[in-house]
Amino acid sequence: MQFHPQPAPGVARPWAFPAPERSSLPNGLTVLRCDRPGQQVVAVEIFLAAPLDAEPEGLDGVATIMSRALSEGTDKQSAEEFAAELERCGATLDAHADHPGVRVSLEVPASRLAKALGLVAEALRAPAFADSEIERLVRNRLDEIPHEHANPARRAAKQLSKELFPATARMSRPRLGTEETIERIDAAAVRAFYDAHIRPSTATAVVVGDLTGIDLDALLAETLGDWSGDASEPRPVPPITADDTGRVIIVDRPGAVQTQLLIGRIGADRHDSVWPAQVLGTYCLGGTLTSRLDRVLREEKGYTYGVRAFAQVLRSGAADSASGATGAAMLAISGSVDTESTGPALDDLWKVLRTLAAEGLTDAERETAVQNLVGVAPLKFETAASVASTLADQVEQHLPDDYQATLYARLAETGTVEATAAVVSAFPVDRLVTVLVGDASRIEEPVRALGIGEVSVVTG
């Protein structure tokens, strides 16, 4: 039997993360543009320096309601008319609030960028914040909360934040607000937050896509350039403090057939020189199906469908150096196991961490991690949206424009010993806060017997 010959691989082409061009508009808006020929869907990310820490006391969630209300009508169009205009452009518009600030995301065909960018500018310049729309958004948010509370992963994340950070810190409380705080939000509160924090002088717009034939300077001047506001400096934020004393908190869910695990602490963010090694070591520990945690807990023991280790930046501290504030990332391990395996799974997880500290990573693990993290980059950033999102991340974390490109070079240069030291430092066995969402009557005693920290039980 004769088959066709196997296709030969093509010649590898050099690749680097796109370098943006930086400029500013007369109104103070910073602009990063990146021409990507062939990418006919243009992505626009706008970062607004309105951090959650700026929310008034007792109004947690007002930034989220405000961000959602930006597309619910303007001084010229009702919510329905605004949505119809977006649809005619073939555009999608989204916005959300997080600890660093508010992000507005637009994707639109390049041929209709002018119209869509005009709509975004209109929403930023003169949002309606109609009473009826704010009331609807508040009701919608209140409806979401019970579903989040019923989700074990979301419940674990909420409890971990509460445990790590002092009660006075905004990071200790749900990012989207609680029932008590959301119920207090009205149109006046949303308008007040907008007036206090949304202005072009502290905002950055990232535009990525095929800009051939588009006079972007003129387009920006006619749209976002027409947005005015008082000049001001970004709001200073307090330093991040956290208590990572080793302990276990069981969120009781009677009858639960699985236990949700979330084990975490606070560590270095992207400004720290250890970040590349920390990324590499954390990937070796639990970044993919071939990582140590999955190899033991999933493949060998069958406790779980998967366990992941990750680092998520909470807030950069670079802009706060004058006040002594620092940034931080959440270093965590997450997954779920069946109820009966909770004790054994935790015991084996700790054994993996102790073995890592005693024996270190292997060169093969390090090589696989580098290939996966660096080698996949050209695919990861194939779309304009992925490039724009990463550039906007760099903006909100006060990183240089070439940070992502530099990071890949540093990952490739990081050795096995350096990656081992970073991941062992990131996940010390005696400084981890463990949250378990499950049936306390069945898992409390096996967990206590492990001796991995004081155990307490809270109601689900």
C-alpha positions, 0 to 999 in steps of 0.5 A: 500500500502506498500513501502520499508523502508526509508534508514537510514543515515550512521554514520557521519565520522569526517572531517577536511580540509587536512593538507599539507606537506611543503618542498622546492627544491634546486632551491628555489621553495616551495612545498606543497603536500597533499596525497588524497587516491582515488583521481586519478586525481591529481591537481597542482597549481603553484603560480608565484609572478608576481602581476599586480602592477608589469606591466610596465606603459602603458602595463596593460594586459601583465601579462595576455598575458604572462600567456596565452602564457605559454602553446603556445610552448616552446624552444623544441615544437611548440604550436601545439606539446605542446597541442598534448602532453598535450592531450596525457596525458589526462591533462588540463592546464590553467593559469591566472593573477590577482592582487596577481600574476599568477596562473598555474593550471594542472589536470591530471590522477595520472598515467600520472603525470610525463609526464604532470609535465614535460610539465609544467616545460618546459613551465615555464623554457623555454616558446617560446613567438613566435611573431606569438603566441603573436600577436594571443593572443593579437588579441584574447584579443582585441576581448574579450573586446567589449563583456565584455563591453556589459556585464552589470555585467562586466561593473559594476565591471569595473566602481566600481574599477574605482570609489573606487581606485585612478587613479594611482592605478593598481586596478582602471583599468581593470585586463586584460588591455584595448584596448589601453594597449593591442595593445602595447603588443608584444613578447618583452614586454611579454619576459621582464615581464617574465624575470623580475618576473618569477623565482622558488625562488618566486614560490610555487607549490601545489600538491594534489591527490592520490600519492600512488606509486609516488616518488614525491620528485624524480619527482619534482627534475626531472621536476620543480627542473630543472627550474632555475632563479636568487634568489630574494625577492617578489616585494613590493607592495603599500598600498591599498587606497580607497574612499568609500564616499557614492555615486551613479554612473549610467552607461547609457544604453539607452533602457535597460530593466534591471538595474545591481546593484553593491554596494561596498566598501573596507573592512578587508581581511582574516588576520583581526580577524573580517574575520570569523564574517564578512563571517558569517554576510555577508552570512546571509545578502546575501549568499544564497536563504534564506538570507535577501536580497533574502527573501525581494527582490526576494521572497516577492517583485519579483524585481529580480532573486537573489541578493548576498552579498560577500567578495572577497579578492583583495590582502593580505597585510601580506608580506608588513608589513615592507612598511606599506601596508595592504590587503583588500577585496571587500565587495559587493552586486550584482544583477539585477532588472527590470528597473521600479523597480530600485528605489523601489528595492534600497529603500528596499535594504537600508531598509534591511541594516538599519533594520539589523543595528537596530535589528541585525541578529537572532539566527536562521539566524546565525545557518543556515549560520553556517550549510551551510558554515561549513556543506558543507565543506566535499562536497566542498573539495571532489576533489583534484582541490578544495583543491589545489586551496584553498591551493594556495589561502592561499599561495598567501594571505600569510596565514598559512597552517592550515588557512582553517581548523582553519576558520571552527572552528572559524565560528562555534564559532562565535556568533550572536552578533559578526556576526551582528556587523561585517556585519553592519560594512562591509556595512554601509548605508552611506559609499557605492558606488553604480553602476547602469548599466541601462537606465538613463532616466528612473532610474535617478530621482527615484534614486535621490529621495532616498537620498543615495548619490550624483548621477552622470551619465556616458556613457555606 
